[in-house]
Amino acid sequence: MGQYNWINGKDFDINCFFLMDRWMLNMIFSKYEKTDIDDFHRIDVTLATLIKQSPRLQWFIMRKAPELRKSIENLVKGADPKLTGKKLRLREIELMEEMETDVVYTKPKIMVSSCNYITAWDEETLYGLVDLHDKVVLDLGAGTGRLTFAAAKRAKRVYASEPVDMLREHMRDKIRLENIQNVKVLDGIVMNIPYEDDTFDVVLSGHVVGEDTDAEVKEMTRVAKDGGKIVVCNGDDDIKRDEPSADLIRLGFKVHYHKSSLGGDIYNYTKTVKK
Ligand SMILES: C[S@@+](CC[C@H](N)C(=O)[O-])C[C@H]1O[C@@H](n2cnc3c(N)ncnc32)[C@H](O)[C@@H]1O
């Protein structure tokens, strides 16, 4: 079972990797360039075996992301030839669940209906953190658009930046289907936001900041206007958390706490930008 229990592994198989773009493939496979196969864990062996048995998938990954050639060549050396048939399918299901936070992006509809941080979240939480009326807003790492579409009900315009192609297309489908007029979707990562300085009244994110918090907040500050707001608005889950992010507090964010309906301790953060 995966850490968050977002998916049933039986709904996925290794073919979902054909739906991944270059950015995601790099996130998953680049580490295998330097990992010794003697250090492989059970899930690495499963992945190696599945990739070895699918020459088409090897072809796809190496064409889509040529920089991964060495990683894939090294990975498949760790394949287990004894792993076949039903035994391999059971290991594949286990792998899909272990990799839930990656594979779920290949089926955005499952993400919207199964990820508890999305389903249990109430958009009033966002409205309580920041005034969005008539504002120009950026949502970084927008995912399926939890924050984007909530913000769009009040803001003048919302720009949803998202590095995963399947998620961008999911948001574009929703915009078309619901004839939403004030949302634009584009590519982009938090460390390199595709906008000029001083562009936004509000910069939103949820479950995105944290890998290199100082640099990420610096980049968010760059694109925010003087006097604008940076808001970290996470979803509602069941995770017990002892304390808020020390990094965000050090960087001047105000902390907002509530207990989620699922029992999790939810910390959100706001900061007014001063330039
Ligand atoms: C757990 S999801 C959260 C989605 C959405 N923000 C929400 O809270 O509903 C994390 C999202 O961040 C995106 N992401 C991951 N790393 C990122 C990065 N370095 N820059 C921008 N987005 C990133 C992922 O593609 C994914 O859509």
The ligand as a Gaussian input file, in Angstrom:
#p B3LYP/6-31G(d) Opt

LIG

0 1
 C        0.592000      17.118000      -4.649000
 S        0.339000      17.992000      -6.131000
 C       -0.545000      19.443000      -5.594000
 C       -1.350000      20.082000      -6.693000
 C       -2.037000      21.387000      -6.326000
 N       -1.079000      22.424000      -6.012000
 C       -2.947000      21.198000      -5.140000
 O       -2.528000      21.531000      -4.026000
 O       -4.044000      20.683000      -5.328000
 C        1.931000      18.687000      -6.447000
 C        1.983000      19.406000      -7.770000
 O        3.200000      20.125000      -7.856000
 C        3.756000      19.924000      -9.130000
 N        5.201000      20.082000      -8.966000
 C        6.093000      19.197000      -8.484000
 N        7.321000      19.730000      -8.469000
 C        7.200000      21.012000      -8.933000
 C        8.105000      22.079000      -9.176000
 N        9.405000      21.950000      -8.921000
 N        7.619000      23.227000      -9.659000
 C        6.292000      23.374000      -9.922000
 N        5.392000      22.393000      -9.719000
 C        5.841000      21.218000      -9.241000
 C        3.332000      18.539000      -9.530000
 O        3.367000      18.358000     -10.920000
 C        1.915000      18.506000      -8.965000
 O        0.976000      18.999000      -9.846000

